[in-house]
């Protein structure tokens, strides 16, 4: 059994009899739950590809299909709300496969007693976000559960997008030598939710980076970039994305601490609360893997596109240290950037 | 950003490392007392920047790590009382008790809340007069005054539904015990910068004299630690022992007198059992009898049995600096942060967690002595 990762053919025995918060954290325990309980039951090749969307073939066309559920608490936070997230999050998962997002389903689970006025505000937010992304809500569902059984509101959205003919984007394409870029500064979303949740007031409030990413992907596709892999950095942050890709693609990744963009305000709050910005959730940032030769072009294209101005190249894919993410610190020493243990910030998206 | 970024700059660090290399003529074994310093050293790779022969012995300055199993068991037992809201800092939730940790007690229906400050616990007590708020008060002298102030505030506000389950430790007696046990194996000490900020330096002068070692108050950022190490090796090379302060911008000789006053009003010195080390006289704080009403162990009927540890866990040896985490047979195999055998793999200040997170088990050039 590998010492630093999980063998996909032999799921680790689960040690917990009950679900813990950390099982939803985007880190090791969640991976254990998926590999031990969920994935073995289904075993489809689409699930095994472990990418943000499944790509399905249908009489010559290819569609991308994805789903996500939103349980963020509090529901309204600086820079966004659960409705906006429910659209952007699913749109972004489609975009990570290279698809053009087109249609969404929208399902609500409402707790008895939930204020209709708040529901209206959330629905309005969903409507605006859909218009901005050019997607249509075409089907849905609503359920109500007894007071005390639902914590306000949970939203599920599933999304369908259309794949360009030759798009082949996923961990399987990541190769040694690929450049690793991130499209903006990290950790804003997690900190925005956290500060609202804990009632912390700062002179310079941090706003969520909640935003759609498909137009950034489109800019790269139109610019002729041979995109190898994309992943949006949500729960578990940049570190989790890099570790997932390193494990799924069986590569090593090395990044430079000094190159990673983190806003001063986010950094300050993280210091105060003892959080590491590399593990804090974003909701409008993606990690991009492209061939070495196209790194500069990719950087220029993204920086020239609204929403991508803060793009930085942060590292390189290695052909050794497989499954591991290494970080060169500002002091010139090297350390591991490990998969998240436990739950850094619950109910973040 | 000032105050943090300034102290992490590569160039200044390079100069300090060069100065240390230039100063050192022979091997030195240095101990950093505080777990936060251990993390900073391992995370930044400072131990790898040292000249050959200068090695770190990691001290037991991690209150989560040294809280006895019995206290975790008592906290878990409290969560089975339906009226209790058990409040704790996040780290304590995954520390293994004899049978389970607080996180699994939470997933089984216990009301366990993670808070950032004891003031949050007071707020809960105000908002829920029908519930019993118990705060698992873990810490060294850095946090003990805040716990004292929460008790004083509770008394002043007439909150009768608030109590502490204290696990509070003092550094000087533990340092004394470790230096005694090491029989000269620890040659210089980096003192815990924030403990000293609260308590001042007076308690350390007699220790430095009795054991004949130099001690330097150190901060936590790479530059702060390197400045302290430079002072320490300078004293060692000159054959000097005594106290020095490399964290003077924060820690003053007299400490924070207001914090000390609150601490002494509410708590008194008592013997404490340190997980993995054993009973050290006068090494802890307990509530004074005037504040007995705020003592959860008196308010509730708590189990008093001796806790059970996993026999494969080497935390004790790690905490005493006699073993490095990667030398433990269970490290990375049976013992991981998700499934820890002991507290040192759980806490943000635990040595095992630091090595697990930041290192790939490459053996260091130092040899570890067992005893």
Boltz contact constraints between the chains, C-beta under 6 A:
constraints:
  - contact:
      token1: [A, 3]
      token2: [B, 332]
      max_distance: 6.0
  - contact:
      token1: [A, 15]
      token2: [B, 339]
      max_distance: 6.0
  - contact:
      token1: [A, 18]
      token2: [B, 107]
      max_distance: 6.0
  - contact:
      token1: [A, 20]
      token2: [B, 103]
      max_distance: 6.0
  - contact:
      token1: [A, 20]
      token2: [B, 107]
      max_distance: 6.0
  - contact:
      token1: [A, 28]
      token2: [B, 338]
      max_distance: 6.0
  - contact:
      token1: [A, 29]
      token2: [B, 338]
      max_distance: 6.0
  - contact:
      token1: [A, 264]
      token2: [B, 1]
      max_distance: 6.0
  - contact:
      token1: [A, 271]
      token2: [B, 4]
      max_distance: 6.0
  - contact:
      token1: [A, 329]
      token2: [B, 44]
      max_distance: 6.0
  - contact:
      token1: [A, 330]
      token2: [B, 8]
      max_distance: 6.0
  - contact:
      token1: [A, 330]
      token2: [B, 10]
      max_distance: 6.0
  - contact:
      token1: [A, 331]
      token2: [B, 10]
      max_distance: 6.0
  - contact:
      token1: [A, 331]
      token2: [B, 13]
      max_distance: 6.0
  - contact:
      token1: [A, 331]
      token2: [B, 44]
      max_distance: 6.0
  - contact:
      token1: [A, 331]
      token2: [B, 222]
      max_distance: 6.0
  - contact:
      token1: [A, 333]
      token2: [B, 45]
      max_distance: 6.0
  - contact:
      token1: [A, 333]
      token2: [B, 48]
      max_distance: 6.0
  - contact:
      token1: [A, 335]
      token2: [B, 358]
      max_distance: 6.0
  - contact:
      token1: [A, 336]
      token2: [B, 358]
      max_distance: 6.0
  - contact:
      token1: [A, 336]
      token2: [B, 360]
      max_distance: 6.0
  - contact:
      token1: [A, 338]
      token2: [B, 357]
      max_distance: 6.0
  - contact:
      token1: [A, 341]
      token2: [B, 337]
      max_distance: 6.0
  - contact:
      token1: [A, 341]
      token2: [B, 338]
      max_distance: 6.0
